[in-house]
Amino acid sequence: MYRITKEFHLSASHQLHHLPADHQCARLHGHNYIVVVELSAESLNDDGFVRDYHDLSPLKRYIDEALDHRHLNEVFGHSKVTSEFLAKHFYDWCRERFPETSSVRVSETPKTWAEYRP
């Protein structure tokens, strides 16, 4: 199995209103998110790639235009915008465009992340 990954960055705020008021994530706060997309294939394409990294440019545009420096609760219309939610969201977005997508990891900090891998 061949695997490639590409990393993307965004800064955004969110607030988890459903948590108790004394929980730190119930307060408005932000993260410098790192999104790592993994693509996998049993064999390489005619160019010798799982997929050309340049093909992932639409994801960079989506992140920059729709999510970067935004309040994610407003973007998604709810307050459960967790790393787990974002990992699944990015997985679905990528899988629709890049069938080789095998997992997405979203880091909130260098020591914490969530991953979606079906």
Buried (B, 14 or more C-beta within 10 A) or exposed (E): EEEBBBEBEBEBBBBBEEBEEEEEBBEEEBBEBBBBBBBBBEEEEEEEBBBEEEBBEEBBEBBEEEBBEBBBBEEBEEBEBBBBBBBBBBBEBBBEEBEBBBBBBBBBEEEEBBBBEE
